[in-house]
Amino acid sequence: MLKSIQSKFMLLLVPLIVVTLVAIVVFSYGYSKGLINTEIGFKMQQQLDSVTSTINGKMVAHRKVGEVLARTVEFAPTQLTLDNYNKMISNDLVTSEDTFGLGIFFEPFKYNAKTKYVSTYAFREGDTVKLTADYNDPAYDYPNKDWYKAGQNLKQSYTYTDPYYDEPTKVTMVTTSVPVYDQKKQLLAVITSDFNLARLQKLIEETKVGNTGWAFMVDTKGNYLATPDKSKVMKVNMNKDPNSSLSGLASTLLSQNNGQSTITDDNGANHIYYQKIPETGWTLALVMPDKELQEPVNKLVMSLSIGGFIAVMIMVLTIILFSRYLVVEIRKVKNIAGHIADGDLTHHMEVKTSDELGQMGHSFNEMMERLRSMLGAISMHTHTVASMSEQLSASSEETSRATEQITDAIQQVAASADEQSHMNDTSKQTVTEIANQLLSIVDGVQKVNDSTEKTAVTAEKGNKAVGEVTEQMKLIHGNMEQSSMIVNELSGKSREIGEMITFITSLSSQTNLLALNASIEAARAGEHGKGFAVVATEVRKLAEQSAQTADRIRSLVGDIQSEINSAVESMNKGNQAVNDGTVMSENAKAAFLAILQAVEDVFGHVKVVSQSASVIQTDANRMVEVVEHICEISDKSLESTHSIAAAAEQQLASMEEVSAASQSLSKMADELQEVVKVFKV
């Protein structure tokens, strides 16, 4: 095991520093790698965009030459001679340095009805432009060539052919075919502008990708158009590349507009960035070896590692020097502590610094000074403690004797308090019983009070009911009298009706007699009196009917008068009964008033009794509370007496303990004096 502080410092701090530096190096490596890869990816994308834009611009400019020529031919297709067309395409070719050849190929018999093949073609040969009519050879049969068919069947304004090798010019090229139509929208000719792929191949070969990278380009089918390995140009398809990582990437590269991936070759892993050329659909790819990508990161890791190693060495040396300083200062403290352990407080620690160790030294010296002062004071006070402990022992013995006497007296008081408490309990029980009996009396009086109050209420209700009956009887009596008057009036009216009926009966007899006389007179008149006889007969019949009806009414009026007389008699009897009932109701009302007065007198006396009982019961309750309070005071006095007795006994025990403690204190003071004598102050 390590015993020195220096070794422990080294074991603790050196691994921690090494781990920290390694972590910093690893983090810096990862972070820097990400930044560098991002920067390289950004630069690669910029370069890829730049080369793609250059190629796309060249192809667009090349295509425009053919389109402009096609629009010119459409304007005057047969008015211009072949010499005019030769001059036109020669001038256009001179102005477009990226275009290798430019030609006009008419549909068979369209330019001249007698000539099937009419065409002219201008191409570059070195720094000069040459014209040729070799394509008019029937053996060549240009209408059946792919580049002509591409423009012949075109629905758009132009198209690019697949790259191919042209036998007449011995050049690998790609052709832009632009159709020319007459006024009837029928195909008149096909304009071709050829682009020499050697210019693009040279551009791609001159493209520097970092220091060791390269670029290549494939067409829409995956055929190599440009690559550092010239044996693959126009001969090898990327899908069948001997390098399996390239062939495996071919389908992804051809199907996407842009992207990046990794491939491997004899030199190791490589990053590849690719993008389509919008004008042609070809794909341009830039390849950067991983070794070159990782070179800045590897240099950074190497620099960090060397710097970290130097830093570790400097820190280790610093730790060794600092730990030696700590050991020297700690040894000083150790030596002083050894002297203190031996009882020698005369030494002093020399302090030269003001840091924490120096502050510890000053504190150590202050501690020794205080120890010397404290031991001197202890030595002086131990003599005082010894003498005081002897005096305390004597005082405690006297206090113990006095406490014994107090204990005996308190025990006698406690016995008397017990007897008084028992008597208070008996008094409390008796007063409580009296209070309970008074409570029963108060309850009984309250019940009588309640019953009396209910009786008074009932009597009041009865009195009111009798009054109401009396009033009702009076009302009935009035109604009966009124009814009697009405019946008497009806009796008088019925007599008048009888008189009127008698008059009607008399009138009917007279009318009957007159009708009989009229009939007799009519009979005397003969024929002239027949009509009057009929009338007289009818009048007589009416008179008889009136007499019969009057008899019936007389009979009915007689019955009504008989009933009215009976009603008058009954109403007179009822009126007499109502008068008797009214008298009886008045008597009942007077009786109820007498009962109500008697009940109110009883209710007043019961109320006075109830109030008196309540006052007595309240006083009894107060008496119970007073007795209970006396019992509580007595119980507390008894408890206090017992507590005083227990306290006196405890004080006696405490005084005995104080006496023993004073003796022990005296002994300890002697022993402390012996201990202090060991130290040198």
Beta strands, then each sheet from edge to edge (+ up, - down):
strand 1: 99-106
strand 2: 119-125
strand 3: 128-132
strand 4: 159-160
strand 5: 164-166
strand 6: 171-181
strand 7: 187-196
strand 8: 214-218
strand 9: 224-226
strand 10: 258-265
strand 11: 268-276
strand 12: 283-289
sheet 1: 3+ 2- 1+ 7- 6+ 4-
sheet 2: 3+ 2- 1+ 7- 6+ 5-
sheet 3: 9+ 8- 12+ 11- 10+
end
